[in-house]
Amino acid sequence: MSETVETPVGEARVTWHPAEDARAVLAVGHGAGGGIEARDLRALAAALPARGYTVALVEQPWRVAGKKLAPAPRTLDTAWTALWPALEKPGLPVVAGGRSAGARVACRTARGLGAHAVLALSFPLHPPGKPEKSRADELTGAGLPTLVVQGGRDPFGRPPEFPAGTRVVEVPHGDHGFAVPKKADLDEPAAMALLTDAVGEWLDGLFA
């Protein structure tokens, strides 16, 4: 079930994957290089409703409009903030989430919007090859319980690079999109099961 939501920067779209007797809503935004068809977002939408969590996959207005380039971070934050009331309509706690650029949006806005926690998938800790340009302050500044799920070979930041105290789950051999090489000791279904199980267990801890 999809719905269109008006924002000051264009129409956004929310695709709902509802759970029966849901305990919370996990709202997940996409990255700058793709949409809600990303393997990790599809895996969460398929797995979590059975565990009691409604998943809302959020498409930013630039994707809905068919544009190829993401706008500035401020524009992304404006759209996310404007569509937040639609995510709260079920009357449940909302966990703000996203992958890559969407994770940055969630971290920057979650506390101000009253989110319960933050899920950061493939958080772009720094541009590839430029660890000195760290975005750790965005992550630690969320000020809420935060789970990072990161590929073991993500060029935007590998798990050991994250600040001490960060709760990080590693997807071994995964790249920024959680793709794993054919020679790896786990295949894509196993990698996605690891990811969805980790997120599900974390949510269970929040909403026990």
C-alpha positions as semicolon CSV with decimal commas, in nm:
position;residue;x (nm);y (nm);z (nm)
1;M;0,000;0,000;0,000
2;S;0,147;0,331;-0,110
3;E;0,045;0,685;-0,033
4;T;0,163;1,019;-0,167
5;V;0,253;1,288;0,082
6;E;0,285;1,654;-0,009
7;T;0,601;1,831;0,113
8;P;0,736;2,183;0,049
9;V;0,985;2,033;-0,199
10;G;0,749;1,805;-0,391
11;E;0,552;1,483;-0,349
12;A;0,704;1,207;-0,140
13;R;0,576;0,851;-0,134
14;V;0,540;0,606;0,153
15;T;0,500;0,235;0,080
16;W;0,357;0,050;0,379
17;H;0,429;-0,308;0,476
18;P;0,194;-0,346;0,775
19;A;0,222;-0,590;1,062
20;E;-0,070;-0,733;1,253
21;D;-0,074;-0,603;1,611
22;A;0,230;-0,391;1,529
23;R;0,448;-0,269;1,814
24;A;0,617;0,009;1,619
25;V;0,677;0,159;1,276
26;L;1,021;0,141;1,119
27;A;1,042;0,421;0,862
28;V;1,333;0,380;0,623
29;G;1,458;0,624;0,362
30;H;1,677;0,537;0,064
31;G;2,019;0,662;-0,035
32;A;2,138;0,912;-0,295
33;G;2,222;0,645;-0,550
34;G;1,900;0,445;-0,555
35;G;1,551;0,399;-0,419
36;I;1,348;0,162;-0,206
37;E;1,439;-0,127;-0,435
38;A;1,771;-0,158;-0,246
39;R;1,829;-0,515;-0,126
40;D;1,847;-0,423;0,242
41;L;1,526;-0,220;0,236
42;R;1,340;-0,495;0,051
43;A;1,470;-0,751;0,300
44;L;1,352;-0,549;0,600
45;A;1,009;-0,496;0,445
46;A;0,978;-0,870;0,383
47;A;1,102;-0,991;0,723
48;L;0,997;-0,746;0,993
49;P;0,615;-0,741;0,967
50;A;0,609;-1,105;1,079
51;R;0,800;-0,996;1,389
52;G;0,543;-0,729;1,475
53;Y;0,692;-0,422;1,310
54;T;0,529;-0,222;1,033
55;V;0,784;-0,109;0,776
56;A;0,732;0,218;0,588
57;L;0,964;0,263;0,290
58;V;0,997;0,632;0,214
59;E;1,079;0,775;-0,128
60;Q;1,211;1,128;-0,133
61;P;1,047;1,376;-0,374
62;W;1,344;1,380;-0,610
63;R;1,303;1,005;-0,667
64;V;0,926;1,029;-0,704
65;A;0,980;1,301;-0,967
66;G;1,218;1,075;-1,160
67;K;1,529;1,286;-1,107
68;K;1,870;1,120;-1,105
69;L;2,057;1,345;-0,864
70;A;1,972;1,393;-0,497
71;P;1,931;1,751;-0,374
72;A;2,116;1,917;-0,090
73;P;2,093;1,768;0,262
74;R;1,874;2,056;0,380
75;T;1,616;1,972;0,111
76;L;1,620;1,604;0,208
77;D;1,565;1,700;0,573
78;T;1,278;1,932;0,478
79;A;1,095;1,656;0,294
80;W;1,152;1,397;0,569
81;T;1,030;1,638;0,835
82;A;0,719;1,725;0,634
83;L;0,617;1,363;0,579
84;W;0,680;1,257;0,939
85;P;0,316;1,310;1,048
86;A;0,211;1,047;0,792
87;L;0,446;0,800;0,961
88;E;0,290;0,876;1,300
89;K;-0,068;0,818;1,181
90;P;-0,081;0,455;1,300
91;G;-0,035;0,590;1,652
92;L;0,275;0,381;1,721
93;P;0,632;0,466;1,819
94;V;0,835;0,546;1,507
95;V;1,196;0,443;1,454
96;A;1,370;0,671;1,204
97;G;1,588;0,482;0,962
98;G;1,763;0,504;0,632
99;R;2,047;0,377;0,423
100;S;2,349;0,591;0,331
101;A;2,224;0,949;0,272
102;G;1,891;0,843;0,420
103;A;2,070;0,737;0,737
104;R;2,224;1,082;0,763
105;V;1,878;1,239;0,728
106;A;1,745;1,016;1,005
107;C;2,032;1,103;1,237
108;R;2,001;1,477;1,179
109;T;1,625;1,495;1,234
110;A;1,524;1,208;1,464
111;R;1,537;1,378;1,802
112;G;1,358;1,690;1,683
113;L;1,080;1,481;1,533
114;G;1,028;1,269;1,843
115;A;1,159;0,945;1,695
116;H;1,205;0,654;1,934
117;A;1,541;0,541;1,795
118;V;1,756;0,549;1,480
119;L;1,854;0,273;1,237
120;A;2,152;0,363;1,018
121;L;2,218;0,126;0,729
122;S;2,550;0,174;0,546
123;F;2,614;0,502;0,727
124;P;2,857;0,705;0,510
125;L;3,105;0,783;0,784
126;H;3,336;0,955;0,535
127;P;3,384;0,985;0,158
128;P;3,579;0,689;0,016
129;G;3,948;0,730;0,078
130;K;3,901;1,042;0,293
131;P;3,867;0,930;0,654
132;E;3,970;1,276;0,770
133;K;3,633;1,409;0,645
134;S;3,438;1,230;0,915
135;R;3,063;1,259;0,962
136;A;3,076;1,091;1,301
137;D;2,923;1,399;1,465
138;E;2,599;1,345;1,269
139;L;2,579;0,990;1,394
140;T;2,665;1,055;1,757
141;G;2,455;1,372;1,755
142;A;2,135;1,175;1,701
143;G;2,103;1,155;2,080
144;L;1,885;0,842;2,064
145;P;1,941;0,465;2,074
146;T;2,110;0,397;1,742
147;L;2,197;0,080;1,554
148;V;2,444;0,089;1,265
149;V;2,451;-0,200;1,018
150;Q;2,761;-0,178;0,802
151;G;2,928;-0,387;0,535
152;G;3,269;-0,523;0,628
153;R;3,428;-0,371;0,319
154;D;3,221;-0,053;0,290
155;P;3,453;0,216;0,144
156;F;3,244;0,484;0,317
157;G;3,348;0,347;0,657
158;R;3,426;-0,001;0,782
159;P;3,290;-0,119;1,117
160;P;3,616;-0,070;1,314
161;E;3,628;0,296;1,207
162;F;3,314;0,394;1,398
163;P;3,343;0,588;1,725
164;A;3,382;0,388;2,045
165;G;3,046;0,305;2,195
166;T;2,866;0,287;1,861
167;R;2,646;-0,020;1,832
168;V;2,758;-0,167;1,499
169;V;2,652;-0,492;1,336
170;E;2,886;-0,603;1,059
171;V;2,770;-0,779;0,744
172;P;3,091;-0,966;0,656
173;H;3,232;-0,892;0,310
174;G;2,946;-0,652;0,235
175;D;3,006;-0,340;0,031
176;H;2,813;-0,013;0,061
177;G;2,505;-0,183;-0,087
178;F;2,560;-0,503;0,117
179;A;2,657;-0,696;-0,196
180;V;2,894;-0,982;-0,111
181;P;3,148;-1,140;-0,348
182;K;3,071;-1,482;-0,494
183;K;3,379;-1,621;-0,320
184;A;3,259;-1,504;0,023
185;D;3,159;-1,760;0,285
186;L;2,802;-1,625;0,290
187;D;2,569;-1,552;0,001
188;E;2,325;-1,264;-0,040
189;P;2,028;-1,440;0,127
190;A;2,248;-1,521;0,428
191;A;2,378;-1,165;0,442
192;M;2,024;-1,025;0,433
193;A;1,910;-1,273;0,698
194;L;2,196;-1,156;0,922
195;L;2,089;-0,795;0,867
196;T;1,717;-0,848;0,927
197;D;1,776;-1,069;1,232
198;A;2,005;-0,807;1,386
199;V;1,753;-0,529;1,328
200;G;1,466;-0,744;1,455
201;E;1,650;-0,835;1,774
202;W;1,743;-0,472;1,832
203;L;1,381;-0,365;1,789
204;D;1,270;-0,643;2,023
205;G;1,504;-0,497;2,284
206;L;1,352;-0,153;2,239
207;F;0,990;-0,268;2,244
208;A;0,994;-0,574;2,470
